[in-house]
Amino acid sequence: MLSYLLRKLLLSIPVLFGVTVIVFAIAHAMPGDAVLAMITAEAPSSEALIAMRRGELGLDQPLYIQYLNWIGQILHGNLGRSFVNGRSVGEIIGERLPMTLELMGVALLVAFIIGTTLGVISALRQYRLTDYSLTLGGFVGVSIPDFFMGLLLVYVFALELRWLPSSGISTAGDNFSLLDNLRHLILPAAALALFRAAIFMRYARAGMLDVLNQDYMRTAKAKGLRPSTITLRHGLRNALIPLVTVFGLALPTLFGGSVVIETIFQWPGIGLMFIDAVVNRDSPVIMDYVLITAIIVMLANLATDLAYSVLDPRVNYD
């Protein structure tokens, strides 16, 4: 296991290097000018002012020098400073990352619980009305994109029924409270969770159907065990093994979905921060966001592989 971890970590180095090269090239190929975006009407632009600002930000140097400077900062634990407000990018991400993790964690947990439960029910009621209804609902769920689901939830539950708030993490003017935060979390988490729940349901159904036909399940039935014991103790654990991979693969799509959902619901996480950085041509924030996202995804994939080996004794990474 240790040798496998070392191999994975060594392989991640060229992957991260490739990510840094690609994101640096894309960030500097974006249309617009970061310096001109910072200069407002109160500070009239001039060639001298623009040249001075470029020198202060290091944008007057060749691209390969800018890239090496950025990598050098990263290796020393310094994510640089925002072009817009001059704050440390690490500080900005540190403030906003917990909000995104809260949103993604709740959405993934809800999607896993709902999707797995419905998938098992669908498998146990194979070729019945319940199975057909859940399968149809699953196809509808995977067909609706996150942004449309978010807008639909806002229209129904925030604008029409007025049951839930439509934006933010707490009510403006009120002291922060956990209950109020959860009310604001329901709609964005639901918008992220419904698509993933449909995917989990389809894989859980397929996995459970495969397990139900195994010899050990028939042996458990022959022993006279209760159906609930057979399903939960002998069937569900083995049926969930393929879902571990799906769980790990859901993380990259969650980051992509959170950018859209945080923008719709004005949830102050790193997804909304990324959109603001793109609008303002804030290259350091854009590059560091993509790099940190890539690191988190790679660590999640590694954790998925380890969890798979724990759940399935047949898997040996040595």
PEDA-V474351 format. One record per residue. N is the residue number from 1. PHI is phi in radians with two decimals (* if undefined). PSI is psi in degrees with one decimal (none if undefined). D_CENTER is the distance of its C-alpha to the mean C-alpha in Angstrom with 1 decimal. Layout:
N&PHI&PSI&D_CENTER ; N&PHI&PSI&D_CENTER
//
This chain:
1&*&-40.9&27.2 ; 2&-1.11&-41.5&27.7 ; 3&-1.13&-35.8&28.7 ; 4&-1.14&-42.6&25.6 ; 5&-1.07&-42.0&23.3 ; 6&-1.13&-40.3&25.5 ; 7&-1.12&-42.4&25.2 ; 8&-1.12&-40.9&21.5 ; 9&-1.18&-38.0&21.4 ; 10&-1.18&-38.3&24.2 ; 11&-1.20&-24.5&22.5 ; 12&-1.26&-21.1&19.4 ; 13&-1.13&-53.5&21.8 ; 14&-1.12&-31.1&22.7 ; 15&-1.12&-46.3&19.2 ; 16&-1.15&-36.0&18.2 ; 17&-1.08&-44.4&21.5 ; 18&-1.08&-38.0&20.8 ; 19&-1.09&-43.0&17.4 ; 20&-1.12&-40.0&19.5 ; 21&-1.14&-45.3&22.2 ; 22&-1.16&-46.1&20.2 ; 23&-1.21&-34.0&18.2 ; 24&-1.14&-43.5&21.6 ; 25&-1.13&-42.3&23.4 ; 26&-1.18&-41.8&21.1 ; 27&-1.08&-36.6&21.0 ; 28&-1.53&-9.3&24.8 ; 29&-1.65&-1.7&25.4 ; 30&-1.12&143.2&23.9 ; 31&-1.17&153.2&26.7 ; 32&1.72&177.1&28.2 ; 33&-2.34&123.4&29.3 ; 34&-1.10&-36.7&27.5 ; 35&-1.20&-45.3&30.9 ; 36&-1.13&-32.2&32.2 ; 37&-1.18&-26.1&29.2 ; 38&-1.46&-22.9&30.0 ; 39&-1.46&121.2&33.7 ; 40&-1.78&-179.2&34.6 ; 41&-1.16&-26.6&37.8 ; 42&-1.26&-20.7&39.0 ; 43&-2.14&85.7&38.9 ; 44&-0.95&139.5&40.5 ; 45&-1.36&148.7&39.4 ; 46&-2.65&160.9&41.9 ; 47&-1.06&-38.6&42.0 ; 48&-1.17&-42.9&42.8 ; 49&-1.13&-42.1&40.1 ; 50&-1.12&-42.6&37.5 ; 51&-1.13&-38.8&38.8 ; 52&-1.12&-44.5&38.8 ; 53&-1.14&-37.8&35.2 ; 54&-1.11&-40.5&34.3 ; 55&-1.14&-39.7&36.2 ; 56&-1.11&-36.7&34.6 ; 57&-1.56&-5.6&31.1 ; 58&1.36&16.8&32.2 ; 59&-1.45&-4.8&31.6 ; 60&-1.54&-2.7&35.2 ; 61&-1.53&160.8&34.8 ; 62&-1.04&154.4&34.2 ; 63&-1.06&-38.7&30.6 ; 64&-1.19&-31.0&31.0 ; 65&-1.21&-42.4&32.2 ; 66&-1.05&-41.1&29.2 ; 67&-1.13&-45.7&26.8 ; 68&-1.12&-38.3&28.8 ; 69&-1.09&-42.7&28.9 ; 70&-1.12&-45.5&25.1 ; 71&-1.10&-39.8&24.7 ; 72&-1.07&-41.0&27.5 ; 73&-1.10&-43.3&25.8 ; 74&-1.06&-44.9&22.6 ; 75&-1.13&-23.8&24.8 ; 76&-1.65&9.8&26.5 ; 77&1.38&14.6&23.4 ; 78&-1.91&115.2&23.9 ; 79&-1.49&4.9&21.1 ; 80&1.48&-171.3&23.7 ; 81&-2.19&148.3&24.4 ; 82&-1.17&139.6&23.2 ; 83&-1.20&-25.6&25.7 ; 84&-1.43&-52.3&25.6 ; 85&-2.05&-1.4&26.3 ; 86&1.33&2.3&27.1 ; 87&-1.36&157.7&24.9 ; 88&-1.14&132.1&23.2 ; 89&-1.13&-37.2&19.7 ; 90&-1.05&-39.0&19.0 ; 91&-1.17&-41.2&20.3 ; 92&-1.12&-46.7&18.3 ; 93&-1.14&-38.4&14.9 ; 94&-1.08&-32.9&16.2 ; 95&-1.29&-35.1&17.0 ; 96&-1.69&-24.1&13.8 ; 97&-1.04&-41.1&11.2 ; 98&-1.02&-34.9&12.5 ; 99&-1.14&-42.3&11.9 ; 100&-1.17&-41.8&8.2 ; 101&-1.12&-36.2&8.1 ; 102&-1.08&-48.4&10.6 ; 103&-1.11&-48.8&9.0 ; 104&-1.18&-39.0&5.8 ; 105&-1.12&-45.8&8.7 ; 106&-1.14&-43.3&11.1 ; 107&-1.09&-43.6&9.5 ; 108&-1.19&-39.5&8.8 ; 109&-1.14&-45.3&12.3 ; 110&-1.11&-43.1&13.9 ; 111&-1.09&-41.1&12.8 ; 112&-1.16&-45.6&14.1 ; 113&-1.15&-49.8&17.3 ; 114&-1.16&-46.5&18.2 ; 115&-1.11&-43.6&17.4 ; 116&-1.15&-44.1&19.3 ; 117&-1.07&-48.3&22.1 ; 118&-1.17&-34.5&22.7 ; 119&-1.14&-40.9&22.6 ; 120&-1.16&-43.9&25.2 ; 121&-1.05&-42.6&27.3 ; 122&-1.09&-39.9&27.2 ; 123&-1.19&-40.0&28.4 ; 124&-1.23&-20.7&31.1 ; 125&-1.95&38.3&32.4 ; 126&-0.98&135.5&32.3 ; 127&1.11&24.3&34.2 ; 128&-1.98&175.4&34.8 ; 129&-1.03&-39.6&34.0 ; 130&-1.06&-42.8&31.0 ; 131&-1.12&-46.9&29.6 ; 132&-1.09&-41.2&30.2 ; 133&-1.14&-45.4&28.7 ; 134&-1.18&-37.6&25.5 ; 135&-1.12&-42.6&25.2 ; 136&-1.09&-43.2&25.8 ; 137&-1.09&-35.3&23.2 ; 138&-1.15&-41.3&20.7 ; 139&-1.13&-38.8&21.7 ; 140&-1.14&-41.4&21.5 ; 141&-1.10&-42.2&18.0 ; 142&-1.34&-10.9&16.6 ; 143&-1.59&-13.9&18.7 ; 144&-1.69&118.7&17.4 ; 145&-1.22&159.5&14.7 ; 146&-1.04&-42.6&12.2 ; 147&-1.16&-37.5&14.4 ; 148&-1.21&-40.7&17.5 ; 149&-1.09&-40.3&16.5 ; 150&-1.10&-46.2&15.6 ; 151&-1.12&-38.0&19.0 ; 152&-1.13&-43.6&20.7 ; 153&-1.13&-39.0&19.7 ; 154&-1.09&-44.9&20.8 ; 155&-1.12&-43.8&24.0 ; 156&-1.34&-54.6&24.9 ; 157&-1.59&-21.5&24.0 ; 158&-1.78&-43.2&24.2 ; 159&-1.57&-44.3&26.9 ; 160&-1.46&-58.7&29.0 ; 161&-1.43&-24.9&29.0 ; 162&0.99&39.1&28.0 ; 163&-1.51&-32.6&26.6 ; 164&-2.33&152.2&23.4 ; 165&-1.21&154.7&22.5 ; 166&-1.73&-11.8&20.7 ; 167&-2.78&164.7&19.1 ; 168&1.44&178.1&18.6 ; 169&-1.92&-9.2&18.0 ; 170&-2.79&164.8&21.7 ; 171&-1.28&128.6&25.0 ; 172&-1.07&133.5&26.6 ; 173&1.56&-13.1&29.7 ; 174&-1.75&154.7&29.1 ; 175&-1.19&145.7&28.4 ; 176&-1.14&133.9&24.9 ; 177&-2.44&149.7&24.9 ; 178&-1.11&-40.8&22.4 ; 179&-1.11&-43.2&23.7 ; 180&-1.15&-38.0&23.3 ; 181&-1.11&-39.7&19.7 ; 182&-1.16&-35.7&18.9 ; 183&-1.12&-39.7&20.7 ; 184&-1.26&-22.9&18.6 ; 185&-1.42&-23.7&15.4 ; 186&-1.01&-52.6&16.6 ; 187&-1.16&-50.8&16.2 ; 188&-1.11&-37.6&12.7 ; 189&-1.15&-39.4&11.5 ; 190&-1.14&-39.2&13.8 ; 191&-1.10&-37.1&12.8 ; 192&-1.35&-32.4&9.2 ; 193&-1.39&-33.8&11.0 ; 194&-1.09&-43.4&14.0 ; 195&-1.09&-45.1&12.8 ; 196&-1.21&-33.8&11.1 ; 197&-1.08&-38.5&14.3 ; 198&-1.13&-38.4&16.5 ; 199&-1.18&-46.4&15.1 ; 200&-1.04&-38.4&15.5 ; 201&-1.10&-43.8&18.9 ; 202&-1.14&-42.3&20.2 ; 203&-1.24&-37.8&19.5 ; 204&-1.12&-39.9&20.9 ; 205&-1.10&-47.7&23.9 ; 206&-1.10&-42.1&24.6 ; 207&-1.14&-41.1&24.3 ; 208&-1.18&-40.1&26.5 ; 209&-1.09&-37.5&29.1 ; 210&-1.16&-39.4&29.4 ; 211&-1.23&-38.1&30.0 ; 212&-1.07&-23.0&32.5 ; 213&-1.66&6.1&34.8 ; 214&-1.41&156.5&35.0 ; 215&-1.11&-39.1&38.3 ; 216&-1.16&-25.8&37.2 ; 217&-1.25&-40.1&36.1 ; 218&-1.16&-35.9&39.6 ; 219&-1.12&-41.5&41.1 ; 220&-1.09&-38.9&39.3 ; 221&-1.15&-39.4&40.7 ; 222&-1.15&-28.4&44.1 ; 223&-1.28&-10.6&44.2 ; 224&1.49&18.6&43.9 ; 225&-1.18&153.5&40.7 ; 226&-1.15&145.6&39.1 ; 227&-0.99&-37.2&36.6 ; 228&-1.15&-38.5&34.0 ; 229&-1.16&-41.8&34.5 ; 230&-1.09&-43.9&34.4 ; 231&-1.22&-47.0&31.2 ; 232&-1.40&-43.5&29.2 ; 233&-1.47&-41.7&30.8 ; 234&-1.72&-31.2&31.6 ; 235&-1.66&-47.1&29.4 ; 236&-1.13&-42.0&26.0 ; 237&-1.05&-44.4&25.3 ; 238&-1.26&-30.9&26.1 ; 239&-1.24&-24.9&24.3 ; 240&-1.42&-12.3&21.0 ; 241&-1.01&-47.3&21.2 ; 242&-1.11&-24.8&19.7 ; 243&-1.23&-19.4&16.8 ; 244&-1.08&-43.1&15.7 ; 245&-1.13&-42.9&15.0 ; 246&-1.09&-39.3&13.1 ; 247&-1.04&-44.2&11.1 ; 248&-1.21&-38.7&10.2 ; 249&-1.25&-18.0&9.8 ; 250&-1.28&-20.8&7.3 ; 251&-1.12&-46.8&4.5 ; 252&-1.03&-40.4&5.2 ; 253&-1.19&-28.9&5.6 ; 254&-1.15&-40.1&2.7 ; 255&-1.10&-43.2&2.8 ; 256&-1.12&-42.5&6.1 ; 257&-1.18&-33.3&6.6 ; 258&-1.16&-29.9&6.1 ; 259&-1.05&-45.5&8.6 ; 260&-1.23&-47.7&10.9 ; 261&-1.15&-40.3&10.8 ; 262&-1.13&-32.7&11.3 ; 263&-1.22&-43.4&14.1 ; 264&-1.11&-44.6&15.6 ; 265&-1.70&6.0&15.8 ; 266&0.88&43.6&16.3 ; 267&-1.45&118.6&13.9 ; 268&-1.36&62.2&14.6 ; 269&-1.83&-167.4&11.3 ; 270&-1.31&-18.8&10.5 ; 271&-1.17&-46.6&9.3 ; 272&-1.15&-36.5&12.9 ; 273&-1.05&-40.2&14.3 ; 274&-1.13&-43.0&13.3 ; 275&-1.09&-44.6&15.0 ; 276&-1.07&-38.5&18.0 ; 277&-1.16&-38.7&18.3 ; 278&-1.14&-42.7&18.5 ; 279&-1.09&-38.7&21.1 ; 280&-1.63&7.0&23.0 ; 281&0.96&40.2&22.9 ; 282&-1.53&84.8&21.7 ; 283&-1.02&-45.0&21.2 ; 284&-1.01&-41.0&20.7 ; 285&-1.18&-42.1&17.6 ; 286&-1.07&-48.7&16.2 ; 287&-1.17&-42.7&17.0 ; 288&-1.20&-34.1&15.8 ; 289&-1.08&-48.8&12.4 ; 290&-1.13&-40.2&12.0 ; 291&-1.14&-46.8&13.8 ; 292&-1.14&-39.3&11.9 ; 293&-1.06&-42.6&8.5 ; 294&-1.10&-40.8&10.7 ; 295&-1.13&-43.9&12.3 ; 296&-1.10&-42.2&9.4 ; 297&-1.12&-41.9&8.5 ; 298&-1.13&-40.7&12.3 ; 299&-1.15&-37.4&12.9 ; 300&-1.14&-40.0&10.6 ; 301&-1.13&-37.3&12.6 ; 302&-1.15&-43.6&15.7 ; 303&-1.10&-34.8&15.2 ; 304&-1.11&-44.2&14.8 ; 305&-1.07&-41.3&18.1 ; 306&-1.16&-41.9&19.8 ; 307&-1.12&-37.0&19.0 ; 308&-1.08&-41.3&20.2 ; 309&-1.20&-29.9&23.5 ; 310&-1.28&-42.2&24.0 ; 311&-1.29&-32.4&23.7 ; 312&-2.06&102.3&25.7 ; 313&-1.08&-19.0&28.8 ; 314&-1.23&-20.2&29.7 ; 315&-1.47&123.3&26.9 ; 316&-2.29&116.5&28.5 ; 317&-1.61&2.4&26.9 ; 318&-1.31&none&30.1
//
